[in-house]
């Protein structure tokens, strides 16, 4: 990582009741991403929210 570059490896994913998935946002820490996912999940809608870490090759690992 070069100087001045911010790493945002944690993403929040949303899945709606039709099975469509969307990236909600990218975050620097797992705790930050989980806080966002939890706050969205607390709204009580049918959508699912979870946190994934994007690896060096761009693959996500669900957490």
C-alpha positions, 0 to 999 in steps of 0.5 A: 500500500502506498502512502496516502492510500486508504485500505477498505477491505471490509464490505457490507452486502445487502440481499433483498427478498428477491435474492438480489445482492448489492454492495452497501459500502466499504469500510476500513475495519470489520467492527465499523462494517459490522456496526453498519450492517447491524444498524441496517438489519435493526430496521426490521425489513426483509433484507439481509445484511452481512460483512465480507472481507475482500481479499488481495485478489478481490474475492470476498470471504463472508463473515 
